[in-house]
């Protein structure tokens, strides 16, 4: 219920006012980056990067809401369209997949060239969260000096476990829905880049695992789906993280089961919060001390401000701690 309500209800389209940048990656593909800059933002002021999930874009509700709320607190926000997604459709020849953490790394380098010396918080959602956590683990002790922290919301840290789980929930409803979305994406990709050959999707493919076997793995250089899941999952990288990191997930997430975290060793720099309710990117509260029912948006704001140097950090971190402890829908474990 949280997942469905979060996706289809309580959603308000926010007017697009961002400046669009096209970032050329090292392999020649381009990514669309959307720059939401507060009117009073100055060099050295806080910056945040938001990375969406599978089937999403810079226009996803959680991306728009968090950008607007962070802007209201003076944070300049960059919303990243993953490779070939959103405004970047037709600009990439390579396929997007859950393991493309280096894409996020190259976008961070581009942001740093635009915002010299600004403290940067990196926030990923779902598949985007898997990417940013994997990147943080790959960095180990070599993260850019201005990156003050990483936050992952509902990350599929074990892609194999998540695929197995999604096959069983509601008799595979989510599985079929994701696959249909990916089929539509592949058809759009073929129309926008007709010279890029894509293997034909066999008739009857209705599971993510089968789609990854026939499309994602061969197009991305993996031996098969199992090889893809093993190399792209962020779970093995969580113990290597050496920058402050927050992971938020929910016990009732129909896409990412809590068991996915059981085989992952967490670095002392990683804090895991497991909410009793929230579904997958739903996180709706019936009543709250927050300004609206989207309680996770405010956790993103609080955490981001808490990571920034200066007088904002202590005050907003105290607010976040109080909200986590008192909110009826949020109980955490580490």
N, C-alpha and C positions, 0 to 999 in steps of 0.2 A: 504493500500500500504506500509506504514512504517513497519507494522508487517511482511508482506511477504518478503519485501526486507531485513529486518533485519535478518530473519531466513535463507533465501536461497541464498542471494547475499552478496557481499562485505565480504565474509567469507574466512579466510585463516587458514588452519590447522597449529597449532603451535607445533613443536616437543615436545614430552613429556620428560621432564627431572626431574620431581619431584620425591621425595622419598615418597614411600607409607607406611603409618602406618595403622595398624588395631587396632581400639579402641573398647574395650569390654564395652558395656553398662551395667547398673545395672541389667537389666533383662536377660542378657546373650547374646543378639544379638550383632553383631559386625558391625561397620561402617568403611568404607575406608576413610582415610584422606590423602590428597596429599599435600606434603610439598615442596613449591617452595622457595628455600633459596638462596638469592643473595650471590655471592662469598665473598663479603666483610662484610656480616652481622655479627654483634657481639652481645653478650648478652646485654640486655637493649635497643637494637635498635627496631624500630617500627615493629609491626606485624598486619596482617589483616586476618580475616576469611571471606571467600566467601561461600554463601549458595545458591544453584541453585533452579530452579522452577520445576513445575510438568512436568514430561517427560524428564527432563534434567539430567545432571551429571557433573562431574568435567571437562568433555570435551566440554561442551556447549560453544559456541563461546564467549559469554559475560564473562564466567568464565576464559577462556584462555586469552582473550585480556586484561582483567583487571589485571590478575595475572602478565602478562608480563610487563605491563606498571608500575605497582606498584613495581615490582622487579627492574626496571630500576631506580627507585628513592630510592632504598635501603630498601624497605619494604619486609619483609619475609611474604609470603602468604600461608595460608592453605586453600585448596579447599576441601570442605566437600561433599562427596556423601551421600545423604539422605539414610535413612534406606532401604536396599534392592535395591538400585539404583547404576548404574555405576559399578565400580569395586566391590561393595558390594553385588551384586546379589548372592544369595545362602548363604549369611552370616547372614541373618535375618529371623526369623520365624514370627515376627510381621509385619503387613502391615504399610507402610508409609502413613501418612495423614497430612493434613494442620495444625493440632493442636499439633504436636509433638515438642513443644518448648523445652521440657526438654532434647530432644536429642541434641539440639544445646547447651544447658547449660552444658551437660556432655562433649561435644567436647571442649568447652571453658575451662573447668577444665583440660582436657588433654593437651591442648595447653599451659596453664599456668604452667603445670608441666614440660614442655619442654623448655619454654621461661620465666624463672623466672623474674619478675619485668618489663617485656617488655610491653609498652603501646599497647593496642589491640583495633582495630576498627573492628566492625562487620557489614558486608554488605550482605543483602539478596535480591534476585531477585524473583519477582512474589510470588509463594507459599512459597519460602524460606524467602521472605521479611515478609510475614504474620507471620511466625514462630519467626523471630528475634524480631519483634515488640511486639508480644505476650509475649515473654520471658522478654523483657525490662519492660513491664507493670507488669508482675508477680514479677520481682525483686523489683519494687518500689524503696525504698531507700537502698536496700541490694545488688546492683550490685557489682560484683568484682571490687576492687579498681583500677585495671589496665585497665578496659574497659573505653575507652575515648569517645565512642559514638557509635550510631547505625544508619545505613542508610538502608532504605527500598525502592526498586525500583519497581514500579507497584504492590504494595501489594493488594491482594483481601481482604480488611479489613472487608467486609461483604460478606461471601461466598454465602448466600442465594440470595442477590441482584445480585451478579456476575453470578450465575447459571441462574437466570431468564433472565439476559441481554444476555448471550451468546447463549441462545436458539433462540433469535430473529435476531442476526446479520447474514447477508448473508444467511438467511433462515436456520440457524443452522449448517452452514459449520464447524465452530470452535468446536461446541458441538460434532458433529459426529467424527471430527478429534481427539479430546481429548479422546473420548470413545474408538475409535479404537486403539489408542496408549496404553490405559490402558488394553484393552483386550489382546494385544500383550504382555504387561508386565506380566499379570497374567499367560499367557501360559508359558512364560519364567520362571516365579517364580515356577510354578508347576514342570517344568523339572529340575530346579536346587535344589529344596527342595521337592521331591516327597512325603515325609512323612507328609508334612503340608497340611491339608485339606482346600480346598477353595470352597465355595458354587458355584454351577454351575450358569453361567451367562445366564439368560433367553434369548431365541431367540428374536431378534428384539430390544434389548436395544441399544439406540442410543443417549441418553441424559446423561450428567454427573449426574444429579439428580437421575435418575433411577439406574445408576451404583453405586452411593453412597448408595442408599437404599438397594440394593441387596448384595453389596460386602463390601464397606468401613465401613459402620455403624456396621453391625453385626460382622465383623472381629475385629473391634476396640473398641467394648464395648459401642457403642451408641445405643439408642433406635431406631432411624431412621435417615434419612438424615437431617431432620429439627433440631433434637437434636444435630447431628454432627456439622452442620453449626453454631448453636448457641454457642456451647462450644469451637469450634476451631477458630472462627473468632477473629482477633486481635482488631477490632473496639472498643469493650468495655474496652480494656486495654490501649488505647492511652492516656486517661486522667490520668492514674496512673504512667506514665513514669517519671522518675526523673533523667535521664541522657540525654545529648545533642543528639537529634535525628533529622534526616532529612528524609523526604519522598518526592520522586519524582514520578509523574505520568503524564499522558497526557490526554488532552480533547478528543482526538480521539482514545483512547484505546478501542479496540473492546471486550476485556475480562473484564477489570475493569473500569466500568463507573464512572465518577466523582461523580455521585449521591451516590455512595457507601460510600463516606466520609461525607455526609451531616448529618447523624445521629450520627456521632462520635465526641465526645468532645475531643479536643486536649489539652494536658498538655502545660503549658508555655514553657516546654523544647522541644516541638515538632514543627518543621517548615515544612510546606507543600508547595511544589513547583509544580504548575500545568503548564506544557508546552502546548502551542497551538497544537503542533504536536509531534509525536513520536510513535504512535501506542502502541503495547504491546511488550516491549523490542526491539523496532526498533531503534528509536532515531538516525536517519541518517540525516546529514546536507549536502545540495548541495555544499555549500562553507563555510569555517570556518577559524578562526584564529588557530584552533587546527591542529595538525599534520596529522590527517586523518578525515574522515567523521563521525566517531563514537563519537559524541560530549559527550554522557553520560559517556563513558569510562573515559574521561578527568575530568568530574565532580566528578567521583568516586575517581580518583587520587587526585584532588585538595582538596576535602572534607577530605579524609583520612589524607593527610599531614597537613591540617589545624588543625586537632584534636591532633596531636602529640606535645608533649612538646618540647621546644627549639626554635632555631632560624628559623626553617622551617615554623612554624605555621603562623606567621603574613604574611610573604611574599606570601605563597601559598593561604592563605585565601583571600588576596587582589586580586590575580589573578583570583580566582573563582568568586568573587563578580563582577569584571570587565567583565568576560565572560558571566555571567548570565544576566547582564544588557545590553550588547551589541549584544549578539548572536541573529540573526533574528528569530530563531526558539524557543527561550526560553523567555516566559513571566511568571512571578511567582505571585502567590497570597498566602497569609498566612491565 
